[in-house]
């Protein structure tokens, strides 16, 4: 039977208290929320923290709401607390309306047991290349809020994931919020192929488009499970900006996705198959995102 090494346990009662504990205990302390990423690694002795700081009582980190304001007074962002569960992302009508790629992804993430306990903050901080929400947030051009002893800082997804299982969250820091920019003409989608329901992706693609006057004003595209980290397809994005949406254009972006990803061969398939999937799924995600942006989806 797999069992973790011994550790000390503390239940945080405030964000400030959790950060203070991280500072006091040092690099051997880890935050635990849903636990579906950390606990399996502890059972396999791939992670051996000496201290666990449980943040499940911090209800102030569980929310999905509009925030900020534009010059016209309308909301400028959707803000998601880091302790928000997968099931809440799945059920959120606000996200389904403004960023439907979240619901696309959540319907194919794991199973109800995991979705009821796992959190968006835990998923992002795990920084697993095969994890769906990292690609979703990258495509949606999200920013994350990291709080530490010296205050808050806001980091874009490009700077958040710094390597496999490595993020910009320091040893004494806590991820507290994810921010999604609200702009007109938005459409988004997430496409995934897996061996069986709820499994890690063989390949997955997230896409977000902002269309203004029939032209792609901005775009975000990211891939899961086809590299050591989440793949941000900047070359494909550059191709699409300023262009009129078309099947030919999206197919060209898919070709770039196949070229610019870097999958490895494993039990889920050979390299050529994964490259092919990355291209096909990118094209599909862009097609659906454009349809949604143009309000044509049935």
N, C-alpha and C positions, 0 to 999 in steps of 0.2 A: 504494500500500500504506500502510495506517495504521500509524504508528509513534509511540511516546511521545517526549516530550522527554527529554534526557539527565538522569540522576539518579545519586546515589551509593547504594551498597547495603551493608547491614550485616546479619549474621545473628546474632540474639540467642541467648545461651546460658542466660539466666535471666530470670524475670519482672522482678526488680529491675534487671537490666542493660538490659532493654528500656525500662523507665520512665526510667532514668538517661539513656539515649540520647535519648529523647523530650524530656526536660528540657534536655539540652545542645544539641540541634539546633533546638528551637523549633517554631513552627507550620508550617514547611515540611517537616516529617518526617511520614511516614505509616506505619502498621502494615500489613503484608501477611501474609496467611495463605493462604487458598485462592486469592485473587486474582481470582475471577470477577466481583466487583463493581468493584474498583479498576482492574484492567488495561484493561478495555474503555473506561473513562472516560479513562484515560491515553492510549490509542491515538487517541481522538477529541479529545485536548487539552482535555477538560472538567475534568480534574484534572492538575496539573503539579507534583507534589511534587519537592523537590530531593533528598530522602533517603527511601529505603525501608528499614524495619526488619523483617526477616523473622523471624516467631516460630514457624515450622514445627517447630523442634527442641524446643519447650517442651512435652514430653509431659505435664507436670504439669497442663496446662490442657485435657487431653482425657480426659473421664470422664463417666459417668452413674451416679450412686449415691444411695442413701438417706443422709440425714444429719440432724443435730439429734435432739432427743428430746422427747416429750411427758412429762407427769407420770407416765404409766403406763409409760414406758420405750420406747414404740414410736416409729419414725421420724416426724419432723414435716415433713420436706421431701424432695423429690428435687432433687439438685444436679447441674447440667450445666456442665462446663468450657467456656469460650468457644471453645476450639479443637476441640471435638467436631464431627466431620464429619456432613453430612446423612445419609450412608449408615448411620452408627452410630445416629442418631436413628430412622431407618427400621427398623432391625433390633432395637432395644432392646425386649426383652420386658417390662422394668420399666415403660417409658413406655407400651407398648401396653396394659398392664393398668391403670395408674393414670391416664394421660392419653392415651387413644387418638386424640385429635385430632392429636397429633404424627404418628402414622403415616398418618392420613388426608391430612395436608398433604404429607408427604414423598413419598407415592406420586405426587403431581401436581406436584412441583417439578422443573423443568428435565429433565435426562436423566442417565444414570449417570455420565458424565464429570464433570458439575458436582457431582453428589451425592457423588462420591468425593473431591473436593477442597474444595468449599465448606464453610464452617463456620457454626455458629449465631451466633457472635459477629460474624462479618463481615456476616451477613444483618441482624442487629439494628442494627449500627453504620452500615450503609449508609442506613437509614431511608428506604427507597423505599416510597412509599405502596402500591405494587402487590405488595410482598413478603409472602409468606404467614406466615412465622414471627412477625412482629411482631403480627399479629392473633391468632395462636395463643397467644403468651405473654401478651398483654393479656387475652384471655378466661380464661386459666388463672390470672389474678391473680399473675403471676410478679413477682419482684423481681430486680434485677441488682446484682452487686457490681462496683464500679469502684475500682481501686487506683491511687493516685497517690503522689507523693513525701511527702505528709502522712499516708498510711495509706489505709484502706479506708472506703468509704461504701456504703450499701445504698439503692437507688433503686427505687421502684415504676415500672411501665411507664407510668403516667400522666405521670410527671415525667421519664421517660427520653427520649422523643421530644419535642423542643421545637419542631420545625418540619420542613418538607421537607428531607430529607438532613441534618438537624441533631439531635444528641443531647446528653445531659448529660455525655458523655465529653469532658473537656477536652483541650487540646493536649498536656499532659504526663501524661495518664491512659491506663489500659489496662482494658478490660472483661475480667474474669477468670471470672465465674461467673453462672449463671442459677439461681434458686431457685424451686421450685414448692411451694406449701403442700399438705400432705397432710391431708385431712379426710374423714370418712366420708360415704357417700352420693353420691360424685362420679360424674358422667358427662359426656362431652365429645364434640364432633364438629366437623369442618371440612368445609365444602362450597364447591366452586369451579366456575366455568364459564370455559372458555378456548377460544380459537379452534382450537387444535390441541394435541396432547399436549406437555406441558412448557413451554408458552407462559406469559407473564405472564397474570394473571387479567383477564377482563373485569370480574368481580366475584367476591368470595369472602367467606364468613362463618364465623367461629369462635364456638362457644358452649360454655360449661361450666356445669353445674348441680350444686348440692349439695342433695340431697333428704333430708329428715328427717321420718319419720312421714307420708309422703305429701304433704308440703308443701315448697315450694321455699325452703330456708333462705338460699341465696345463689346468685348467678348472675353470669357474666361474658359479655359479647357484644362482638365487635369485627368490623370490616369492612376488607377490603383493596380497593384499586384504585378506590374511589368517593369520593375526596377528595384533598386535598393531602398529608394524613398518614393514618395508620391511624385509623379512626373508632371511638371507644369509645361504645357505645350506652347511656349512663347512664340515659336516660329509659325505655328498654325494660327495663333491669334493674330500675328502681324499680317498674315495672308488675308484674313477675313475683315479686318477693320476697314471701314470706308467702302465696302463692297455691298452689292445687292445679294440677298440670300438666294441661293440656287442649289440644286442637287449636285451640279458639277463642282461648285465651289466647296461644298461640304465633302465631296469625294476626294478632292485635292487635300483638304485638311486631314482626312482619314489616312491618306498616303503618307503625309508627314508624321502622323501619330505612329504608324507602323515603323517608320524609319527612326524616329527620335526616342522611342522607348528602348529599354534594355533588359528584357526578361531573361530569366535563367531557366534551364530545363529542370523539371522535377516531376513528381507523381501526377501533377495536374496537366502536364503536356509539354511538348518540345518547344524550342524557341520560335521556330517559324510559325507554328500554330498560334502562339500567344501574340506574336507581332500581327498576324492576320486579324485576330480578334480585336486587338487594340484599334486597328484601322476601322473595322466594321462598326464597332461600338461607338467610336468617336463620330462617325458619320450619322449613325442613328440618333445619338444624343443631340447633335447639332440640328438635325431635321426636326426632332420633337420640340426642342427649345425654340426654334424659329416659329413653328406652328403655334405654340403657346404664346409667344410674343405678339404674334399677329392675331391672336384671339380666334383662331380657326379650328382649335382642337374640339372635337365633339365631346 
